[in-house]
Amino acid sequence: MTREPGDLPDFSQRPIDPRSAAVTEVDMTITMTHSGVMPATTRIAGGLLALALGAFFIWGAGFAHAAALHDTAHDVRHAFGFPCH
């Protein structure tokens, strides 16, 4: 028997005495159908994209002039709404 989200336990097989203090046994079966593992091609593509983006940032910051970096940081602060002066 497979349960769906929101299903209640099936008590039709045995009557429950409303005077009892607790239910001693409940049939709760959970079936997992998704393993959550990404395919290797997706992981490799994500890793290559992160590598390329990181190399671009390191290379760009390494060869940029200090004034250009300052102006870029200043513009980003204004774009996010942070006051800086």
FIBARO-550385 format. One record per atom (N, C-alpha, C, O, CB): atom name; x, y, z; residue number from 1. Coordinates in nm, 4 decimals. Glycine has a CB too. Example, Ala and Ser with C-alpha at 12.3 -4.5 7.8 and 13.67 -1.06 7.14 Angstrom:
2
LOZA/atom/east/north/up/n
LOZA/N/1.3190/-0.5690/0.7800/1 .
LOZA/CA/1.2300/-0.4500/0.7800/1 .
LOZA/C/1.3200/-0.3300/0.7800/1 .
LOZA/O/1.4236/-0.3319/0.8465/1 .
LOZA/CB/1.1308/-0.4473/0.9046/1 .
LOZA/N/1.2850/-0.2250/0.7080/2 .
LOZA/CA/1.3670/-0.1060/0.7140/2 .
LOZA/C/1.2900/0.0030/0.7870/2 .
LOZA/O/1.3409/0.1138/0.8039/2 .
LOZA/CB/1.4084/-0.0598/0.5725/2 .
//
This chain:
85
LOZA/atom/east/north/up/n
LOZA/N/0.0851/-0.1172/0.0000/1 .
LOZA/CA/0.0000/0.0000/0.0000/1 .
LOZA/C/0.0898/0.1236/0.0000/1 .
LOZA/O/0.1775/0.1365/0.0854/1 .
LOZA/CB/-0.0969/-0.0003/0.1227/1 .
LOZA/N/0.0690/0.2118/-0.0924/2 .
LOZA/CA/0.1473/0.3348/-0.1018/2 .
LOZA/C/0.0628/0.4517/-0.0547/2 .
LOZA/O/-0.0508/0.4688/-0.0989/2 .
LOZA/CB/0.1974/0.3584/-0.2465/2 .
LOZA/N/0.1176/0.5310/0.0339/3 .
LOZA/CA/0.0456/0.6473/0.0852/3 .
LOZA/C/0.0861/0.7713/0.0072/3 .
LOZA/O/0.2005/0.7844/-0.0364/3 .
LOZA/CB/0.0728/0.6670/0.2360/3 .
LOZA/N/-0.0064/0.8593/-0.0094/4 .
LOZA/CA/0.0172/0.9873/-0.0751/4 .
LOZA/C/0.0243/1.0953/0.0324/4 .
LOZA/O/-0.0256/1.0757/0.1432/4 .
LOZA/CB/-0.0948/1.0191/-0.1800/4 .
LOZA/N/0.0868/1.2110/0.0003/5 .
LOZA/CA/0.0918/1.3196/0.0996/5 .
LOZA/C/-0.0496/1.3587/0.1439/5 .
LOZA/O/-0.1380/1.3786/0.0605/5 .
LOZA/CB/0.1657/1.4433/0.0415/5 .
LOZA/N/-0.0695/1.3691/0.2703/6 .
LOZA/CA/-0.1985/1.4092/0.3256/6 .
LOZA/C/-0.2881/1.2928/0.3634/6 .
LOZA/O/-0.3927/1.3135/0.4250/6 .
LOZA/CB/-0.2697/1.4953/0.2282/6 .
LOZA/N/-0.2493/1.1688/0.3274/7 .
LOZA/CA/-0.3307/1.0531/0.3641/7 .
LOZA/C/-0.3273/1.0331/0.5153/7 .
LOZA/O/-0.2266/1.0593/0.5812/7 .
LOZA/CB/-0.2811/0.9257/0.2914/7 .
LOZA/N/-0.4371/0.9872/0.5670/8 .
LOZA/CA/-0.4468/0.9545/0.7089/8 .
LOZA/C/-0.4264/0.8052/0.7265/8 .
LOZA/O/-0.4508/0.7288/0.6331/8 .
LOZA/CB/-0.5834/0.9988/0.7677/8 .
LOZA/N/-0.3822/0.7618/0.8434/9 .
LOZA/CA/-0.3667/0.6175/0.8677/9 .
LOZA/C/-0.4991/0.5440/0.8492/9 .
LOZA/O/-0.6055/0.5976/0.8803/9 .
LOZA/CB/-0.3123/0.5924/1.0096/9 .
LOZA/N/-0.4921/0.4222/0.7988/10 .
LOZA/CA/-0.6102/0.3410/0.7739/10 .
LOZA/C/-0.6417/0.2579/0.8984/10 .
LOZA/O/-0.5693/0.1638/0.9310/10 .
LOZA/CB/-0.5894/0.2495/0.6501/10 .
LOZA/N/-0.7493/0.2932/0.9671/11 .
LOZA/CA/-0.7898/0.2219/1.0877/11 .
LOZA/C/-0.9084/0.1289/1.0614/11 .
LOZA/O/-0.9711/0.0808/1.1558/11 .
LOZA/CB/-0.8249/0.3213/1.1979/11 .
LOZA/N/-0.9397/0.1033/0.9343/12 .
LOZA/CA/-1.0565/0.0213/0.9033/12 .
LOZA/C/-1.0339/-0.1259/0.9337/12 .
LOZA/O/-1.1310/-0.2005/0.9469/12 .
LOZA/CB/-1.0940/0.0378/0.7583/12 .
LOZA/N/-0.9110/-0.1699/0.9450/13 .
LOZA/CA/-0.8822/-0.3106/0.9688/13 .
LOZA/C/-0.9101/-0.3515/1.1135/13 .
LOZA/O/-0.9411/-0.4679/1.1389/13 .
LOZA/CB/-0.7377/-0.3403/0.9339/13 .
LOZA/N/-0.9000/-0.2615/1.2058/14 .
LOZA/CA/-0.9259/-0.2934/1.3452/14 .
LOZA/C/-0.9979/-0.1742/1.4105/14 .
LOZA/O/-0.9605/-0.0590/1.3889/14 .
LOZA/CB/-0.7927/-0.3273/1.4204/14 .
LOZA/N/-1.0972/-0.2023/1.4871/15 .
LOZA/CA/-1.1694/-0.0916/1.5524/15 .
LOZA/C/-1.0849/-0.0281/1.6625/15 .
LOZA/O/-1.0077/-0.0959/1.7304/15 .
LOZA/CB/-1.3029/-0.1415/1.6111/15 .
LOZA/N/-1.1009/0.1011/1.6787/16 .
LOZA/CA/-1.0291/0.1738/1.7833/16 .
LOZA/C/-1.1274/0.2067/1.8947/16 .
LOZA/O/-1.2347/0.2625/1.8721/16 .
LOZA/CB/-0.9624/0.3039/1.7269/16 .
LOZA/N/-1.0880/0.1713/2.0120/17 .
LOZA/CA/-1.1698/0.2013/2.1280/17 .
LOZA/C/-1.1464/0.3477/2.1644/17 .
LOZA/O/-1.0342/0.3842/2.1993/17 .
LOZA/CB/-1.1364/0.1060/2.2481/17 .
LOZA/N/-1.2480/0.4315/2.1572/18 .
LOZA/CA/-1.2276/0.5741/2.1884/18 .
LOZA/C/-1.1875/0.5983/2.3329/18 .
LOZA/O/-1.1389/0.7064/2.3662/18 .
LOZA/CB/-1.3534/0.6519/2.1585/18 .
LOZA/N/-1.2074/0.4984/2.4202/19 .
LOZA/CA/-1.1699/0.5150/2.5600/19 .
LOZA/C/-1.0233/0.4831/2.5854/19 .
LOZA/O/-0.9723/0.5109/2.6939/19 .
LOZA/CB/-1.2562/0.4276/2.6469/19 .
LOZA/N/-0.9540/0.4250/2.4864/20 .
LOZA/CA/-0.8138/0.3885/2.5091/20 .
LOZA/C/-0.7275/0.5143/2.5163/20 .
LOZA/O/-0.7550/0.6149/2.4509/20 .
LOZA/CB/-0.7626/0.2942/2.3969/20 .
LOZA/N/-0.6243/0.5056/2.5964/21 .
LOZA/CA/-0.5384/0.6230/2.6187/21 .
LOZA/C/-0.4482/0.6511/2.5005/21 .
LOZA/O/-0.4171/0.7672/2.4738/21 .
LOZA/CB/-0.4538/0.6036/2.7430/21 .
LOZA/N/-0.4048/0.5474/2.4278/22 .
LOZA/CA/-0.3129/0.5685/2.3160/22 .
LOZA/C/-0.3296/0.4574/2.2140/22 .
LOZA/O/-0.3711/0.3465/2.2479/22 .
LOZA/CB/-0.1667/0.5751/2.3651/22 .
LOZA/N/-0.2979/0.4866/2.0922/23 .
LOZA/CA/-0.2974/0.3865/1.9870/23 .
LOZA/C/-0.1607/0.3201/1.9914/23 .
LOZA/O/-0.0587/0.3889/1.9878/23 .
LOZA/CB/-0.3278/0.4495/1.8453/23 .
LOZA/N/-0.1570/0.1897/1.9990/24 .
LOZA/CA/-0.0296/0.1202/2.0163/24 .
LOZA/C/0.0394/0.0887/1.8845/24 .
LOZA/O/0.1609/0.0689/1.8827/24 .
LOZA/CB/-0.0511/-0.0069/2.0928/24 .
LOZA/N/-0.0340/0.0835/1.7751/25 .
LOZA/CA/0.0286/0.0468/1.6478/25 .
LOZA/C/-0.0369/0.1247/1.5345/25 .
LOZA/O/-0.1594/0.1293/1.5239/25 .
LOZA/CB/0.0174/-0.1060/1.6222/25 .
LOZA/N/0.0454/0.1857/1.4504/26 .
LOZA/CA/-0.0027/0.2587/1.3340/26 .
LOZA/C/0.0836/0.2170/1.2161/26 .
LOZA/O/0.2064/0.2187/1.2250/26 .
LOZA/CB/0.0017/0.4144/1.3567/26 .
LOZA/N/0.0206/0.1798/1.1063/27 .
LOZA/CA/0.0934/0.1383/0.9865/27 .
LOZA/C/0.1329/0.2633/0.9080/27 .
LOZA/O/0.0478/0.3279/0.8469/27 .
LOZA/CB/0.0071/0.0415/0.8983/27 .
LOZA/N/0.2604/0.2969/0.9095/28 .
LOZA/CA/0.3104/0.4151/0.8380/28 .
LOZA/C/0.4226/0.3695/0.7444/28 .
LOZA/O/0.5340/0.3436/0.7899/28 .
LOZA/CB/0.3615/0.5262/0.9386/28 .
LOZA/N/0.3950/0.3598/0.6173/29 .
LOZA/CA/0.4942/0.3180/0.5199/29 .
LOZA/C/0.5286/0.4359/0.4316/29 .
LOZA/O/0.4399/0.5013/0.3768/29 .
LOZA/CB/0.4434/0.1990/0.4358/29 .
LOZA/N/0.6578/0.4633/0.4174/30 .
LOZA/CA/0.7035/0.5741/0.3340/30 .
LOZA/C/0.7843/0.5163/0.2193/30 .
LOZA/O/0.8767/0.4378/0.2408/30 .
LOZA/CB/0.7880/0.6769/0.4163/30 .
LOZA/N/0.7497/0.5548/0.0985/31 .
LOZA/CA/0.8215/0.5076/-0.0190/31 .
LOZA/C/0.8915/0.6260/-0.0838/31 .
LOZA/O/0.8274/0.7251/-0.1189/31 .
LOZA/CB/0.7256/0.4377/-0.1195/31 .
LOZA/N/1.0243/0.6158/-0.0996/32 .
LOZA/CA/1.1028/0.7207/-0.1641/32 .
LOZA/C/1.1223/0.6840/-0.3105/32 .
LOZA/O/1.1647/0.5727/-0.3416/32 .
LOZA/CB/1.2401/0.7405/-0.0929/32 .
LOZA/N/1.0919/0.7763/-0.3999/33 .
LOZA/CA/1.1070/0.7484/-0.5417/33 .
LOZA/C/1.2131/0.8361/-0.6074/33 .
LOZA/O/1.2498/0.8118/-0.7223/33 .
LOZA/CB/0.9750/0.7670/-0.6118/33 .
LOZA/N/1.2634/0.9379/-0.5367/34 .
LOZA/CA/1.3620/1.0294/-0.5940/34 .
LOZA/C/1.4878/1.0246/-0.5107/34 .
LOZA/O/1.4833/1.0443/-0.3893/34 .
LOZA/CB/1.3071/1.1739/-0.6017/34 .
LOZA/N/1.6015/0.9983/-0.5757/35 .
LOZA/CA/1.7255/0.9848/-0.4998/35 .
LOZA/C/1.7929/1.1185/-0.4739/35 .
LOZA/O/1.8726/1.1292/-0.3807/35 .
LOZA/CB/1.8207/0.8937/-0.5725/35 .
LOZA/N/1.7637/1.2208/-0.5535/36 .
LOZA/CA/1.8212/1.3532/-0.5305/36 .
LOZA/C/1.9627/1.3691/-0.5825/36 .
LOZA/O/2.0288/1.4672/-0.5484/36 .
LOZA/CB/1.8195/1.3834/-0.3856/36 .
LOZA/N/2.0116/1.2772/-0.6633/37 .
LOZA/CA/2.1469/1.2866/-0.7162/37 .
LOZA/C/2.1402/1.3432/-0.8572/37 .
LOZA/O/2.0640/1.2950/-0.9410/37 .
LOZA/CB/2.2177/1.1481/-0.7150/37 .
LOZA/N/2.2205/1.4457/-0.8827/38 .
LOZA/CA/2.2241/1.5053/-1.0157/38 .
LOZA/C/2.3099/1.4209/-1.1086/38 .
LOZA/O/2.4038/1.3553/-1.0636/38 .
LOZA/CB/2.2775/1.6494/-1.0095/38 .
LOZA/N/2.2785/1.4219/-1.2381/39 .
LOZA/CA/2.3618/1.3488/-1.3334/39 .
LOZA/C/2.5029/1.4088/-1.3394/39 .
LOZA/O/2.5228/1.5262/-1.3080/39 .
LOZA/CB/2.2968/1.3503/-1.4736/39 .
LOZA/N/2.5991/1.3275/-1.3797/40 .
LOZA/CA/2.7385/1.3724/-1.3854/40 .
LOZA/C/2.7560/1.4890/-1.4817/40 .
LOZA/O/2.8361/1.5785/-1.4548/40 .
LOZA/CB/2.8295/1.2572/-1.4267/40 .
LOZA/N/2.6839/1.4904/-1.5923/41 .
LOZA/CA/2.6990/1.5999/-1.6888/41 .
LOZA/C/2.6552/1.7333/-1.6289/41 .
LOZA/O/2.7157/1.8366/-1.6576/41 .
LOZA/CB/2.6180/1.5706/-1.8157/41 .
LOZA/N/2.5517/1.7322/-1.5470/42 .
LOZA/CA/2.5052/1.8558/-1.4827/42 .
LOZA/C/2.6076/1.9050/-1.3817/42 .
LOZA/O/2.6345/2.0249/-1.3739/42 .
LOZA/CB/2.3691/1.8336/-1.4138/42 .
LOZA/N/2.6655/1.8127/-1.3036/43 .
LOZA/CA/2.7666/1.8526/-1.2055/43 .
LOZA/C/2.8919/1.9062/-1.2741/43 .
LOZA/O/2.9500/2.0048/-1.2286/43 .
LOZA/CB/2.8030/1.7342/-1.1151/43 .
LOZA/N/2.9339/1.8423/-1.3831/44 .
LOZA/CA/3.0533/1.8878/-1.4553/44 .
LOZA/C/3.0286/2.0239/-1.5179/44 .
LOZA/O/3.1159/2.1106/-1.5127/44 .
LOZA/CB/3.0939/1.7861/-1.5637/44 .
LOZA/N/2.9110/2.0446/-1.5771/45 .
LOZA/CA/2.8787/2.1736/-1.6370/45 .
LOZA/C/2.8770/2.2842/-1.5313/45 .
LOZA/O/2.9277/2.3937/-1.5557/45 .
LOZA/CB/2.7432/2.1666/-1.7087/45 .
LOZA/N/2.8194/2.2565/-1.4151/46 .
LOZA/CA/2.8181/2.3554/-1.3069/46 .
LOZA/C/2.9577/2.3872/-1.2574/46 .
LOZA/O/2.9896/2.5031/-1.2306/46 .
LOZA/CB/2.7334/2.3059/-1.1915/46 .
LOZA/N/3.0415/2.2847/-1.2451/47 .
LOZA/CA/3.1795/2.3059/-1.2020/47 .
LOZA/C/3.2587/2.3875/-1.3020/47 .
LOZA/O/3.3348/2.4762/-1.2634/47 .
LOZA/CB/3.2480/2.1736/-1.1793/47 .
LOZA/N/3.2418/2.3586/-1.4302/48 .
LOZA/CA/3.3131/2.4358/-1.5341/48 .
LOZA/C/3.2656/2.5813/-1.5384/48 .
LOZA/O/3.3459/2.6726/-1.5575/48 .
LOZA/CB/3.2930/2.3706/-1.6725/48 .
LOZA/N/3.1368/2.6020/-1.5208/49 .
LOZA/CA/3.0851/2.7389/-1.5177/49 .
LOZA/C/3.1415/2.8151/-1.3977/49 .
LOZA/O/3.1803/2.9311/-1.4112/49 .
LOZA/CB/2.9309/2.7382/-1.5130/49 .
LOZA/N/3.1463/2.7522/-1.2819/50 .
LOZA/CA/3.2027/2.8171/-1.1631/50 .
LOZA/C/3.3512/2.8458/-1.1821/50 .
LOZA/O/3.3998/2.9514/-1.1414/50 .
LOZA/CB/3.1815/2.7293/-1.0386/50 .
LOZA/N/3.4230/2.7532/-1.2433/51 .
LOZA/CA/3.5653/2.7729/-1.2700/51 .
LOZA/C/3.5877/2.8899/-1.3654/51 .
LOZA/O/3.6748/2.9736/-1.3417/51 .
LOZA/CB/3.6269/2.6453/-1.3280/51 .
LOZA/N/3.5098/2.8960/-1.4729/52 .
LOZA/CA/3.5237/3.0046/-1.5700/52 .
LOZA/C/3.4880/3.1391/-1.5076/52 .
LOZA/O/3.5578/3.2380/-1.5302/52 .
LOZA/CB/3.4352/2.9785/-1.6924/52 .
LOZA/N/3.3816/3.1439/-1.4304/53 .
LOZA/CA/3.3411/3.2691/-1.3666/53 .
LOZA/C/3.4451/3.3152/-1.2644/53 .
LOZA/O/3.4792/3.4333/-1.2587/53 .
LOZA/CB/3.2044/3.2525/-1.2988/53 .
LOZA/N/3.4949/3.2216/-1.1843/54 .
LOZA/CA/3.5992/3.2566/-1.0879/54 .
LOZA/C/3.7262/3.3050/-1.1552/54 .
LOZA/O/3.7867/3.4023/-1.1101/54 .
LOZA/CB/3.6307/3.1381/-1.0003/54 .
LOZA/N/3.7682/3.2380/-1.2635/55 .
LOZA/CA/3.8870/3.2815/-1.3374/55 .
LOZA/C/3.8662/3.4200/-1.3971/55 .
LOZA/O/3.9580/3.5020/-1.3979/55 .
LOZA/CB/3.9213/3.1809/-1.4483/55 .
LOZA/N/3.7463/3.4462/-1.4470/56 .
LOZA/CA/3.7165/3.5792/-1.5022/56 .
LOZA/C/3.7285/3.6863/-1.3939/56 .
LOZA/O/3.7876/3.7917/-1.4177/56 .
LOZA/CB/3.5747/3.5819/-1.5643/56 .
LOZA/N/3.6733/3.6607/-1.2755/57 .
LOZA/CA/3.6817/3.7599/-1.1680/57 .
LOZA/C/3.8254/3.7803/-1.1211/57 .
LOZA/O/3.8673/3.8942/-1.1005/57 .
LOZA/CB/3.5945/3.7174/-1.0501/57 .
LOZA/N/3.9010/3.6732/-1.1041/58 .
LOZA/CA/4.0405/3.6859/-1.0607/58 .
LOZA/C/4.1228/3.7587/-1.1660/58 .
LOZA/O/4.1997/3.8492/-1.1337/58 .
LOZA/CB/4.1016/3.5473/-1.0320/58 .
LOZA/N/4.1070/3.7198/-1.2902/59 .
LOZA/CA/4.1825/3.7823/-1.3991/59 .
LOZA/C/4.1425/3.9288/-1.4141/59 .
LOZA/O/4.2276/4.0161/-1.4314/59 .
LOZA/CB/4.1595/3.7067/-1.5320/59 .
LOZA/N/4.0108/3.9549/-1.4071/60 .
LOZA/CA/3.9629/4.0927/-1.4226/60 .
LOZA/C/4.0104/4.1826/-1.3101/60 .
LOZA/O/4.0494/4.2968/-1.3346/60 .
LOZA/CB/3.8115/4.0953/-1.4288/60 .
LOZA/N/4.0078/4.1334/-1.1882/61 .
LOZA/CA/4.0526/4.2151/-1.0755/61 .
LOZA/C/4.2046/4.2280/-1.0734/61 .
LOZA/O/4.2575/4.3285/-1.0258/61 .
LOZA/CB/4.0036/4.1552/-0.9436/61 .
LOZA/N/4.2744/4.1283/-1.1242/62 .
LOZA/CA/4.4213/4.1328/-1.1240/62 .
LOZA/C/4.4788/4.2313/-1.2235/62 .
LOZA/O/4.5835/4.2908/-1.1981/62 .
LOZA/CB/4.4765/3.9968/-1.1530/62 .
LOZA/N/4.4127/4.2495/-1.3355/63 .
LOZA/CA/4.4651/4.3380/-1.4401/63 .
LOZA/C/4.3935/4.4725/-1.4480/63 .
LOZA/O/4.4306/4.5565/-1.5300/63 .
LOZA/CB/4.4558/4.2695/-1.5732/63 .
LOZA/N/4.2934/4.4945/-1.3664/64 .
LOZA/CA/4.2211/4.6221/-1.3702/64 .
LOZA/C/4.2976/4.7272/-1.2912/64 .
LOZA/O/4.3704/4.6955/-1.1971/64 .
LOZA/CB/4.0774/4.6061/-1.3139/64 .
LOZA/N/4.2801/4.8519/-1.3306/65 .
LOZA/CA/4.3413/4.9636/-1.2577/65 .
LOZA/C/4.2650/4.9852/-1.1269/65 .
LOZA/O/4.1460/4.9553/-1.1177/65 .
LOZA/CB/4.3414/5.0944/-1.3443/65 .
LOZA/N/4.3336/5.0365/-1.0282/66 .
LOZA/CA/4.2724/5.0587/-0.8974/66 .
LOZA/C/4.1537/5.1537/-0.9068/66 .
LOZA/O/4.0530/5.1348/-0.8384/66 .
LOZA/CB/4.3755/5.1137/-0.7995/66 .
LOZA/N/4.1652/5.2548/-0.9905/67 .
LOZA/CA/4.0556/5.3514/-1.0049/67 .
LOZA/C/3.9315/5.2841/-1.0648/67 .
LOZA/O/3.8188/5.3150/-1.0261/67 .
LOZA/CB/4.0999/5.4705/-1.0936/67 .
LOZA/N/3.9529/5.1932/-1.1585/68 .
LOZA/CA/3.8392/5.1227/-1.2196/68 .
LOZA/C/3.7700/5.0336/-1.1171/68 .
LOZA/O/3.6471/5.0266/-1.1144/68 .
LOZA/CB/3.8859/5.0382/-1.3404/68 .
LOZA/N/3.8482/4.9648/-1.0317/69 .
LOZA/CA/3.7882/4.8821/-0.9278/69 .
LOZA/C/3.7105/4.9656/-0.8274/69 .
LOZA/O/3.6017/4.9276/-0.7841/69 .
LOZA/CB/3.8952/4.8019/-0.8564/69 .
LOZA/N/3.7683/5.0816/-0.7904/70 .
LOZA/CA/3.7001/5.1692/-0.6952/70 .
LOZA/C/3.5694/5.2208/-0.7549/70 .
LOZA/O/3.4662/5.2212/-0.6879/70 .
LOZA/CB/3.7911/5.2873/-0.6550/70 .
LOZA/N/3.5738/5.2642/-0.8805/71 .
LOZA/CA/3.4525/5.3162/-0.9443/71 .
LOZA/C/3.3458/5.2072/-0.9576/71 .
LOZA/O/3.2269/5.2339/-0.9399/71 .
LOZA/CB/3.4858/5.3744/-1.0828/71 .
LOZA/N/3.3879/5.0861/-0.9884/72 .
LOZA/CA/3.2931/4.9757/-1.0016/72 .
LOZA/C/3.2280/4.9448/-0.8669/72 .
LOZA/O/3.1063/4.9283/-0.8588/72 .
LOZA/CB/3.3634/4.8503/-1.0570/72 .
LOZA/N/3.3090/4.9370/-0.7617/73 .
LOZA/CA/3.2538/4.9114/-0.6286/73 .
LOZA/C/3.1599/5.0237/-0.5857/73 .
LOZA/O/3.0565/4.9989/-0.5237/73 .
LOZA/CB/3.3667/4.8950/-0.5261/73 .
LOZA/N/3.1962/5.1462/-0.6187/74 .
LOZA/CA/3.1134/5.2628/-0.5861/74 .
LOZA/C/2.9792/5.2550/-0.6581/74 .
LOZA/O/2.8749/5.2811/-0.5981/74 .
LOZA/CB/3.1863/5.3936/-0.6236/74 .
LOZA/N/2.9812/5.2193/-0.7860/75 .
LOZA/CA/2.8569/5.2094/-0.8627/75 .
LOZA/C/2.7688/5.0948/-0.8122/75 .
LOZA/O/2.6464/5.1069/-0.8099/75 .
LOZA/CB/2.8880/5.1898/-1.0116/75 .
LOZA/N/2.8304/4.9853/-0.7723/76 .
LOZA/CA/2.7535/4.8721/-0.7202/76 .
LOZA/C/2.6871/4.9103/-0.5883/76 .
LOZA/O/2.5723/4.8730/-0.5637/76 .
LOZA/CB/2.8443/4.7481/-0.7010/76 .
LOZA/N/2.7573/4.9833/-0.5044/77 .
LOZA/CA/2.6970/5.0282/-0.3782/77 .
LOZA/C/2.5748/5.1143/-0.4057/77 .
LOZA/O/2.4714/5.0982/-0.3408/77 .
LOZA/CB/2.7994/5.1066/-0.2933/77 .
LOZA/N/2.5859/5.2055/-0.5015/78 .
LOZA/CA/2.4705/5.2899/-0.5358/78 .
LOZA/C/2.3576/5.2055/-0.5956/78 .
LOZA/O/2.2407/5.2307/-0.5666/78 .
LOZA/CB/2.5122/5.4010/-0.6352/78 .
LOZA/N/2.3904/5.1057/-0.6786/79 .
LOZA/CA/2.2881/5.0221/-0.7409/79 .
LOZA/C/2.2097/4.9426/-0.6358/79 .
LOZA/O/2.0900/4.9190/-0.6526/79 .
LOZA/CB/2.3525/4.9265/-0.8425/79 .
LOZA/N/2.2764/4.9013/-0.5277/80 .
LOZA/CA/2.2078/4.8281/-0.4209/80 .
LOZA/C/2.1435/4.9205/-0.3188/80 .
LOZA/O/2.0785/4.8734/-0.2255/80 .
LOZA/CB/2.3046/4.7358/-0.3510/80 .
LOZA/N/2.1601/5.0490/-0.3346/81 .
LOZA/CA/2.0945/5.1446/-0.2466/81 .
LOZA/C/2.1693/5.1747/-0.1187/81 .
LOZA/O/2.1105/5.2300/-0.0258/81 .
LOZA/CB/1.9609/5.0955/-0.2126/81 .
LOZA/N/2.2977/5.1401/-0.1102/82 .
LOZA/CA/2.3773/5.1725/0.0088/82 .
LOZA/C/2.4373/5.3120/-0.0071/82 .
LOZA/O/2.5020/5.3405/-0.1079/82 .
LOZA/CB/2.4897/5.0664/0.0316/82 .
LOZA/N/2.4164/5.3980/0.0906/83 .
LOZA/CA/2.4821/5.5281/0.0815/83 .
LOZA/C/2.6305/5.5139/0.1112/83 .
LOZA/O/2.6699/5.4347/0.1968/83 .
LOZA/CB/2.4174/5.6289/0.1783/83 .
LOZA/N/2.7121/5.5900/0.0411/84 .
LOZA/CA/2.8552/5.5783/0.0659/84 .
LOZA/C/2.9211/5.7147/0.0875/84 .
LOZA/O/3.0387/5.7208/0.1232/84 .
LOZA/CB/2.9219/5.5063/-0.0498/84 .
LOZA/N/2.8488/5.8219/0.0668/85 .
LOZA/CA/2.9058/5.9543/0.0973/85 .
LOZA/C/2.7960/6.0547/0.1181/85 .
LOZA/O/2.8236/6.1717/0.1447/85 .
LOZA/CB/2.9994/6.0016/-0.0147/85 .
//
